């Protein structure tokens, strides 16, 4: 499978041209150092900045991505997103949630607090979470 890096000089993107020249799967590699990543949202590709992602929740064969400003229902399973995010600051903390570690404000009663949202910590993910966090 070939991988392409696409750089745009302005915000005007011809998605039909992208569809003709590239397979969607090749566009969706996730790199938090980049300004934005394209996710398939309904019938279009939506640019989302990975640094703005707070958490991702499983929703059947889709996932909900929660950013600072919006929620997106994307055509990806949580498992596929977890695989693409495995080398970044994202971590699966529950069978239904992936969180960005930088966004965690507190941990209490088996939950992480991200913004105003409480995300449960699954027993099978607790040790991995605590190993990735810095404690005093």
TIVO-2410 file (N, C-alpha, C; in nm, 3 decimals):
# residues 136
REC num residu      c1      c2      c3 atome chaine
REC   1      X   0.085  -0.117   0.000     N      A
REC   1      X   0.000   0.000   0.000    CA      A
REC   1      X   0.089   0.124   0.000     C      A
REC   2      X   0.070   0.211  -0.092     N      A
REC   2      X   0.148   0.335  -0.101    CA      A
REC   2      X   0.091   0.437  -0.004     C      A
REC   3      X   0.179   0.523   0.046     N      A
REC   3      X   0.137   0.629   0.136    CA      A
REC   3      X   0.174   0.762   0.073     C      A
REC   4      X   0.083   0.859   0.077     N      A
REC   4      X   0.105   0.989   0.018    CA      A
REC   4      X   0.094   1.095   0.125     C      A
REC   5      X   0.179   1.194   0.118     N      A
REC   5      X   0.165   1.310   0.204    CA      A
REC   5      X   0.117   1.423   0.116     C      A
REC   6      X   0.009   1.487   0.155     N      A
REC   6      X  -0.051   1.591   0.073    CA      A
REC   6      X  -0.036   1.724   0.145     C      A
REC   7      X   0.020   1.821   0.078     N      A
REC   7      X   0.036   1.954   0.134    CA      A
REC   7      X  -0.046   2.051   0.051     C      A
REC   8      X  -0.124   2.135   0.118     N      A
REC   8      X  -0.209   2.230   0.049    CA      A
REC   8      X  -0.156   2.370   0.074     C      A
REC   9      X  -0.159   2.453  -0.030     N      A
REC   9      X  -0.109   2.589  -0.018    CA      A
REC   9      X  -0.216   2.685   0.031     C      A
REC  10      X  -0.341   2.644   0.019     N      A
REC  10      X  -0.449   2.727   0.070    CA      A
REC  10      X  -0.560   2.636   0.121     C      A
REC  11      X  -0.663   2.692   0.174     N      A
REC  11      X  -0.771   2.613   0.232    CA      A
REC  11      X  -0.871   2.559   0.130     C      A
REC  12      X  -0.857   2.597   0.004     N      A
REC  12      X  -0.948   2.549  -0.098    CA      A
REC  12      X  -0.901   2.412  -0.147     C      A
REC  13      X  -0.980   2.310  -0.119     N      A
REC  13      X  -0.944   2.174  -0.152    CA      A
REC  13      X  -1.051   2.115  -0.243     C      A
REC  14      X  -1.008   2.060  -0.353     N      A
REC  14      X  -1.101   1.994  -0.444    CA      A
REC  14      X  -1.110   1.847  -0.403     C      A
REC  15      X  -1.211   1.812  -0.322     N      A
REC  15      X  -1.224   1.676  -0.272    CA      A
REC  15      X  -1.253   1.576  -0.384     C      A
REC  16      X  -1.320   1.620  -0.490     N      A
REC  16      X  -1.344   1.529  -0.602    CA      A
REC  16      X  -1.213   1.489  -0.668     C      A
REC  17      X  -1.119   1.584  -0.679     N      A
REC  17      X  -0.989   1.552  -0.734    CA      A
REC  17      X  -0.915   1.453  -0.643     C      A
REC  18      X  -0.927   1.473  -0.512     N      A
REC  18      X  -0.865   1.379  -0.418    CA      A
REC  18      X  -0.922   1.240  -0.434     C      A
REC  19      X  -1.053   1.231  -0.448     N      A
REC  19      X  -1.118   1.101  -0.463    CA      A
REC  19      X  -1.069   1.029  -0.588     C      A
REC  20      X  -1.049   1.105  -0.696     N      A
REC  20      X  -1.005   1.044  -0.821    CA      A
REC  20      X  -0.860   0.999  -0.814     C      A
REC  21      X  -0.773   1.076  -0.748     N      A
REC  21      X  -0.631   1.047  -0.752    CA      A
REC  21      X  -0.581   0.960  -0.637     C      A
REC  22      X  -0.649   0.961  -0.525     N      A
REC  22      X  -0.599   0.889  -0.408    CA      A
REC  22      X  -0.710   0.805  -0.345     C      A
REC  23      X  -0.668   0.699  -0.283     N      A
REC  23      X  -0.759   0.618  -0.203    CA      A
REC  23      X  -0.774   0.688  -0.067     C      A
REC  24      X  -0.894   0.697  -0.012     N      A
REC  24      X  -0.916   0.763   0.117    CA      A
REC  24      X  -0.822   0.712   0.224     C      A
REC  25      X  -0.799   0.581   0.229     N      A
REC  25      X  -0.718   0.523   0.336    CA      A
REC  25      X  -0.579   0.583   0.339     C      A
REC  26      X  -0.526   0.626   0.227     N      A
REC  26      X  -0.390   0.678   0.222    CA      A
REC  26      X  -0.381   0.821   0.274     C      A
REC  27      X  -0.492   0.887   0.285     N      A
REC  27      X  -0.492   1.026   0.328    CA      A
REC  27      X  -0.503   1.037   0.480     C      A
REC  28      X  -0.549   0.932   0.546     N      A
REC  28      X  -0.587   0.943   0.686    CA      A
REC  28      X  -0.482   0.901   0.787     C      A
REC  29      X  -0.355   0.902   0.752     N      A
REC  29      X  -0.252   0.874   0.852    CA      A
REC  29      X  -0.255   0.986   0.956     C      A
REC  30      X  -0.241   0.952   1.081     N      A
REC  30      X  -0.255   1.050   1.187    CA      A
REC  30      X  -0.118   1.088   1.241     C      A
REC  31      X  -0.086   1.215   1.235     N      A
REC  31      X   0.040   1.267   1.285    CA      A
REC  31      X   0.008   1.395   1.361     C      A
REC  32      X   0.019   1.392   1.495     N      A
REC  32      X  -0.021   1.508   1.573    CA      A
REC  32      X   0.063   1.632   1.549     C      A
REC  33      X   0.178   1.620   1.483     N      A
REC  33      X   0.260   1.736   1.455    CA      A
REC  33      X   0.205   1.816   1.337     C      A
REC  34      X   0.119   1.756   1.260     N      A
REC  34      X   0.062   1.824   1.144    CA      A
REC  34      X  -0.054   1.911   1.188     C      A
REC  35      X  -0.084   2.007   1.104     N      A
REC  35      X  -0.191   2.102   1.133    CA      A
REC  35      X  -0.329   2.039   1.132     C      A
REC  36      X  -0.349   1.940   1.049     N      A
REC  36      X  -0.479   1.876   1.041    CA      A
REC  36      X  -0.472   1.742   0.973     C      A
REC  37      X  -0.568   1.658   1.005     N      A
REC  37      X  -0.579   1.525   0.947    CA      A
REC  37      X  -0.719   1.513   0.890     C      A
REC  38      X  -0.731   1.447   0.777     N      A
REC  38      X  -0.861   1.432   0.714    CA      A
REC  38      X  -0.929   1.303   0.760     C      A
REC  39      X  -1.052   1.317   0.806     N      A
REC  39      X  -1.136   1.205   0.847    CA      A
REC  39      X  -1.259   1.205   0.758     C      A
REC  40      X  -1.308   1.086   0.728     N      A
REC  40      X  -1.432   1.077   0.652    CA      A
REC  40      X  -1.549   1.101   0.748     C      A
REC  41      X  -1.621   1.209   0.726     N      A
REC  41      X  -1.737   1.247   0.805    CA      A
REC  41      X  -1.854   1.255   0.708     C      A
REC  42      X  -1.946   1.160   0.722     N      A
REC  42      X  -2.059   1.148   0.628    CA      A
REC  42      X  -2.004   1.134   0.487     C      A
REC  43      X  -2.037   1.227   0.398     N      A
REC  43      X  -1.994   1.212   0.259    CA      A
REC  43      X  -1.881   1.308   0.221     C      A
REC  44      X  -1.806   1.355   0.319     N      A
REC  44      X  -1.695   1.446   0.288    CA      A
REC  44      X  -1.575   1.418   0.377     C      A
REC  45      X  -1.461   1.471   0.340     N      A
REC  45      X  -1.342   1.462   0.423    CA      A
REC  45      X  -1.332   1.589   0.506     C      A
REC  46      X  -1.322   1.573   0.636     N      A
REC  46      X  -1.319   1.687   0.729    CA      A
REC  46      X  -1.180   1.695   0.790     C      A
REC  47      X  -1.123   1.816   0.789     N      A
REC  47      X  -0.990   1.838   0.845    CA      A
REC  47      X  -1.003   1.866   0.995     C      A
REC  48      X  -0.935   1.784   1.075     N      A
REC  48      X  -0.939   1.798   1.220    CA      A
REC  48      X  -0.795   1.805   1.271     C      A
REC  49      X  -0.767   1.903   1.354     N      A
REC  49      X  -0.634   1.916   1.414    CA      A
REC  49      X  -0.623   1.815   1.528     C      A
REC  50      X  -0.529   1.720   1.520     N      A
REC  50      X  -0.515   1.619   1.626    CA      A
REC  50      X  -0.488   1.679   1.764     C      A
REC  51      X  -0.423   1.794   1.769     N      A
REC  51      X  -0.394   1.857   1.899    CA      A
REC  51      X  -0.520   1.908   1.967     C      A
REC  52      X  -0.628   1.925   1.891     N      A
REC  52      X  -0.754   1.972   1.949    CA      A
REC  52      X  -0.846   1.859   1.992     C      A
REC  53      X  -0.808   1.735   1.962     N      A
REC  53      X  -0.892   1.621   1.999    CA      A
REC  53      X  -0.881   1.598   2.149     C      A
REC  54      X  -0.995   1.595   2.217     N      A
REC  54      X  -0.999   1.567   2.361    CA      A
REC  54      X  -1.011   1.418   2.385     C      A
REC  55      X  -1.111   1.358   2.322     N      A
REC  55      X  -1.134   1.214   2.338    CA      A
REC  55      X  -1.207   1.160   2.217     C      A
REC  56      X  -1.204   1.027   2.205     N      A
REC  56      X  -1.274   0.959   2.097    CA      A
REC  56      X  -1.356   0.848   2.161     C      A
REC  57      X  -1.481   0.836   2.121     N      A
REC  57      X  -1.572   0.737   2.179    CA      A
REC  57      X  -1.622   0.643   2.070     C      A
REC  58      X  -1.626   0.514   2.101     N      A
REC  58      X  -1.681   0.415   2.008    CA      A
REC  58      X  -1.831   0.437   1.996     C      A
REC  59      X  -1.880   0.419   1.874     N      A
REC  59      X  -2.023   0.429   1.847    CA      A
REC  59      X  -2.054   0.329   1.736     C      A
REC  60      X  -2.064   0.201   1.773     N      A
REC  60      X  -2.086   0.092   1.679    CA      A
REC  60      X  -1.969   0.086   1.580     C      A
REC  61      X  -1.993   0.094   1.450     N      A
REC  61      X  -1.883   0.090   1.353    CA      A
REC  61      X  -1.828   0.229   1.323     C      A
REC  62      X  -1.875   0.328   1.395     N      A
REC  62      X  -1.829   0.466   1.383    CA      A
REC  62      X  -1.760   0.505   1.512     C      A
REC  63      X  -1.705   0.626   1.514     N      A
REC  63      X  -1.649   0.683   1.636    CA      A
REC  63      X  -1.689   0.829   1.643     C      A
REC  64      X  -1.699   0.878   1.765     N      A
REC  64      X  -1.725   1.019   1.788    CA      A
REC  64      X  -1.595   1.083   1.833     C      A
REC  65      X  -1.551   1.183   1.759     N      A
REC  65      X  -1.431   1.258   1.796    CA      A
REC  65      X  -1.476   1.388   1.858     C      A
REC  66      X  -1.433   1.412   1.982     N      A
REC  66      X  -1.467   1.536   2.054    CA      A
REC  66      X  -1.346   1.627   2.053     C      A
REC  67      X  -1.362   1.745   1.995     N      A
REC  67      X  -1.255   1.844   1.994    CA      A
REC  67      X  -1.292   1.958   2.088     C      A
REC  68      X  -1.209   2.060   2.091     N      A
REC  68      X  -1.237   2.176   2.175    CA      A
REC  68      X  -1.367   2.245   2.134     C      A
REC  69      X  -1.402   2.237   2.004     N      A
REC  69      X  -1.515   2.314   1.953    CA      A
REC  69      X  -1.631   2.233   1.896     C      A
REC  70      X  -1.611   2.103   1.873     N      A
REC  70      X  -1.716   2.029   1.802    CA      A
REC  70      X  -1.707   1.880   1.831     C      A
REC  71      X  -1.809   1.809   1.784     N      A
REC  71      X  -1.812   1.662   1.784    CA      A
REC  71      X  -1.829   1.617   1.640     C      A
REC  72      X  -1.754   1.513   1.604     N      A
REC  72      X  -1.761   1.459   1.469    CA      A
REC  72      X  -1.793   1.311   1.476     C      A
REC  73      X  -1.888   1.266   1.398     N      A
REC  73      X  -1.915   1.124   1.382    CA      A
REC  73      X  -1.837   1.079   1.259     C      A
REC  74      X  -1.732   0.999   1.280     N      A
REC  74      X  -1.643   0.960   1.171    CA      A
REC  74      X  -1.662   0.814   1.134     C      A
REC  75      X  -1.631   0.782   1.010     N      A
REC  75      X  -1.649   0.647   0.958    CA      A
REC  75      X  -1.526   0.560   0.986     C      A
REC  76      X  -1.490   0.550   1.111     N      A
REC  76      X  -1.377   0.468   1.155    CA      A
REC  76      X  -1.417   0.397   1.284     C      A
REC  77      X  -1.372   0.276   1.302     N      A
REC  77      X  -1.394   0.210   1.429    CA      A
REC  77      X  -1.291   0.261   1.530     C      A
REC  78      X  -1.321   0.244   1.657     N      A
REC  78      X  -1.227   0.285   1.760    CA      A
REC  78      X  -1.096   0.207   1.748     C      A
REC  79      X  -1.107   0.080   1.713     N      A
REC  79      X  -0.988  -0.004   1.697    CA      A
REC  79      X  -0.896   0.050   1.587     C      A
REC  80      X  -0.953   0.090   1.474     N      A
REC  80      X  -0.868   0.142   1.365    CA      A
REC  80      X  -0.803   0.274   1.404     C      A
REC  81      X  -0.876   0.358   1.477     N      A
REC  81      X  -0.818   0.484   1.524    CA      A
REC  81      X  -0.709   0.459   1.628     C      A
REC  82      X  -0.732   0.362   1.714     N      A
REC  82      X  -0.631   0.327   1.815    CA      A
REC  82      X  -0.501   0.283   1.749     C      A
REC  83      X  -0.511   0.203   1.645     N      A
REC  83      X  -0.391   0.157   1.574    CA      A
REC  83      X  -0.316   0.273   1.510     C      A
REC  84      X  -0.387   0.367   1.452     N      A
REC  84      X  -0.323   0.481   1.387    CA      A
REC  84      X  -0.266   0.580   1.488     C      A
REC  85      X  -0.321   0.583   1.609     N      A
REC  85      X  -0.276   0.676   1.711    CA      A
REC  85      X  -0.180   0.615   1.812     C      A
REC  86      X  -0.139   0.491   1.792     N      A
REC  86      X  -0.064   0.418   1.894    CA      A
REC  86      X   0.070   0.481   1.931     C      A
REC  87      X   0.134   0.554   1.841     N      A
REC  87      X   0.265   0.614   1.871    CA      A
REC  87      X   0.255   0.761   1.908     C      A
REC  88      X   0.140   0.804   1.955     N      A
REC  88      X   0.119   0.945   1.986    CA      A
REC  88      X   0.076   0.960   2.131     C      A
REC  89      X   0.028   1.078   2.167     N      A
REC  89      X  -0.016   1.105   2.305    CA      A
REC  89      X  -0.160   1.063   2.328     C      A
REC  90      X  -0.211   0.973   2.247     N      A
REC  90      X  -0.345   0.920   2.266    CA      A
REC  90      X  -0.334   0.781   2.327     C      A
REC  91      X  -0.429   0.746   2.413     N      A
REC  91      X  -0.426   0.616   2.479    CA      A
REC  91      X  -0.568   0.567   2.502     C      A
REC  92      X  -0.586   0.440   2.479     N      A
REC  92      X  -0.715   0.378   2.509    CA      A
REC  92      X  -0.724   0.358   2.660     C      A
REC  93      X  -0.829   0.411   2.721     N      A
REC  93      X  -0.845   0.402   2.866    CA      A
REC  93      X  -0.966   0.317   2.905     C      A
REC  94      X  -1.044   0.278   2.805     N      A
REC  94      X  -1.167   0.204   2.828    CA      A
REC  94      X  -1.202   0.135   2.697     C      A
REC  95      X  -1.283   0.032   2.701     N      A
REC  95      X  -1.317  -0.036   2.575    CA      A
REC  95      X  -1.388   0.056   2.478     C      A
REC  96      X  -1.445   0.166   2.527     N      A
REC  96      X  -1.518   0.259   2.441    CA      A
REC  96      X  -1.452   0.396   2.425     C      A
REC  97      X  -1.334   0.417   2.484     N      A
REC  97      X  -1.274   0.551   2.480    CA      A
REC  97      X  -1.123   0.551   2.457     C      A
REC  98      X  -1.080   0.648   2.378     N      A
REC  98      X  -0.940   0.686   2.363    CA      A
REC  98      X  -0.933   0.831   2.407     C      A
REC  99      X  -0.831   0.868   2.484     N      A
REC  99      X  -0.816   1.006   2.528    CA      A
REC  99      X  -0.679   1.059   2.487     C      A
REC 100      X  -0.671   1.191   2.475     N      A
REC 100      X  -0.541   1.254   2.455    CA      A
REC 100      X  -0.485   1.283   2.595     C      A
REC 101      X  -0.369   1.227   2.623     N      A
REC 101      X  -0.312   1.238   2.757    CA      A
REC 101      X  -0.290   1.383   2.800     C      A
REC 102      X  -0.256   1.470   2.708     N      A
REC 102      X  -0.232   1.612   2.740    CA      A
REC 102      X  -0.359   1.681   2.787     C      A
REC 103      X  -0.475   1.626   2.755     N      A
REC 103      X  -0.603   1.689   2.788    CA      A
REC 103      X  -0.654   1.649   2.927     C      A
REC 104      X  -0.591   1.549   2.991     N      A
REC 104      X  -0.640   1.503   3.122    CA      A
REC 104      X  -0.613   1.609   3.228     C      A
REC 105      X  -0.718   1.650   3.296     N      A
REC 105      X  -0.707   1.750   3.404    CA      A
REC 105      X  -0.696   1.685   3.540     C      A
REC 106      X  -0.764   1.570   3.559     N      A
REC 106      X  -0.765   1.504   3.689    CA      A
REC 106      X  -0.806   1.359   3.671     C      A
REC 107      X  -0.777   1.279   3.773     N      A
REC 107      X  -0.822   1.140   3.778    CA      A
REC 107      X  -0.888   1.121   3.914     C      A
REC 108      X  -1.013   1.071   3.913     N      A
REC 108      X  -1.081   1.045   4.039    CA      A
REC 108      X  -1.185   0.936   4.021     C      A
REC 109      X  -1.197   0.853   4.121     N      A
REC 109      X  -1.299   0.748   4.124    CA      A
REC 109      X  -1.306   0.666   3.996     C      A
REC 110      X  -1.190   0.626   3.944     N      A
REC 110      X  -1.188   0.542   3.825    CA      A
REC 110      X  -1.229   0.613   3.697     C      A
REC 111      X  -1.214   0.746   3.695     N      A
REC 111      X  -1.248   0.825   3.576    CA      A
REC 111      X  -1.141   0.931   3.553     C      A
REC 112      X  -1.122   0.968   3.426     N      A
REC 112      X  -1.036   1.082   3.395    CA      A
REC 112      X  -1.127   1.201   3.363     C      A
REC 113      X  -1.084   1.317   3.404     N      A
REC 113      X  -1.158   1.440   3.376    CA      A
REC 113      X  -1.088   1.513   3.262     C      A
REC 114      X  -1.160   1.531   3.153     N      A
REC 114      X  -1.109   1.603   3.037    CA      A
REC 114      X  -1.209   1.714   3.008     C      A
REC 115      X  -1.165   1.837   3.026     N      A
REC 115      X  -1.260   1.949   3.017    CA      A
REC 115      X  -1.362   1.932   3.125     C      A
REC 116      X  -1.487   1.923   3.089     N      A
REC 116      X  -1.596   1.898   3.185    CA      A
REC 116      X  -1.648   1.756   3.174     C      A
REC 117      X  -1.583   1.673   3.093     N      A
REC 117      X  -1.631   1.537   3.067    CA      A
REC 117      X  -1.556   1.435   3.151     C      A
REC 118      X  -1.630   1.345   3.214     N      A
REC 118      X  -1.571   1.234   3.288    CA      A
REC 118      X  -1.571   1.111   3.198     C      A
REC 119      X  -1.453   1.054   3.178     N      A
REC 119      X  -1.435   0.937   3.093    CA      A
REC 119      X  -1.396   0.819   3.183     C      A
REC 120      X  -1.467   0.706   3.176     N      A
REC 120      X  -1.435   0.593   3.264    CA      A
REC 120      X  -1.300   0.529   3.227     C      A
REC 121      X  -1.233   0.475   3.329     N      A
REC 121      X  -1.109   0.401   3.308    CA      A
REC 121      X  -1.142   0.253   3.327     C      A
REC 122      X  -1.117   0.173   3.224     N      A
REC 122      X  -1.141   0.029   3.233    CA      A
REC 122      X  -1.031  -0.039   3.313     C      A
REC 123      X  -1.065  -0.144   3.385     N      A
REC 123      X  -0.966  -0.217   3.466    CA      A
REC 123      X  -0.848  -0.266   3.382     C      A
REC 124      X  -0.874  -0.313   3.262     N      A
REC 124      X  -0.766  -0.366   3.178    CA      A
REC 124      X  -0.675  -0.257   3.123     C      A
REC 125      X  -0.717  -0.131   3.130     N      A
REC 125      X  -0.637  -0.021   3.077    CA      A
REC 125      X  -0.573   0.065   3.185     C      A
REC 126      X  -0.609   0.041   3.311     N      A
REC 126      X  -0.564   0.126   3.421    CA      A
REC 126      X  -0.411   0.127   3.436     C      A
REC 127      X  -0.348   0.011   3.435     N      A
REC 127      X  -0.203   0.004   3.454    CA      A
REC 127      X  -0.128   0.076   3.341     C      A
REC 128      X  -0.172   0.056   3.217     N      A
REC 128      X  -0.109   0.122   3.104    CA      A
REC 128      X  -0.122   0.273   3.115     C      A
REC 129      X  -0.238   0.320   3.156     N      A
REC 129      X  -0.260   0.464   3.174    CA      A
REC 129      X  -0.164   0.519   3.278     C      A
REC 130      X  -0.157   0.455   3.394     N      A
REC 130      X  -0.071   0.507   3.501    CA      A
REC 130      X   0.077   0.501   3.464     C      A
REC 131      X   0.115   0.405   3.381     N      A
REC 131      X   0.254   0.398   3.335    CA      A
REC 131      X   0.289   0.511   3.240     C      A
REC 132      X   0.191   0.561   3.166     N      A
REC 132      X   0.216   0.669   3.070    CA      A
REC 132      X   0.210   0.808   3.131     C      A
REC 133      X   0.154   0.820   3.251     N      A
REC 133      X   0.142   0.951   3.316    CA      A
REC 133      X   0.260   0.976   3.408     C      A
REC 134      X   0.295   1.101   3.427     N      A
REC 134      X   0.402   1.140   3.521    CA      A
REC 134      X   0.339   1.173   3.655     C      A
REC 135      X   0.390   1.111   3.761     N      A
REC 135      X   0.340   1.134   3.896    CA      A
REC 135      X   0.450   1.194   3.981     C      A
REC 136      X   0.411   1.273   4.080     N      A
REC 136      X   0.506   1.331   4.177    CA      A
REC 136      X   0.502   1.247   4.302     C      A
***
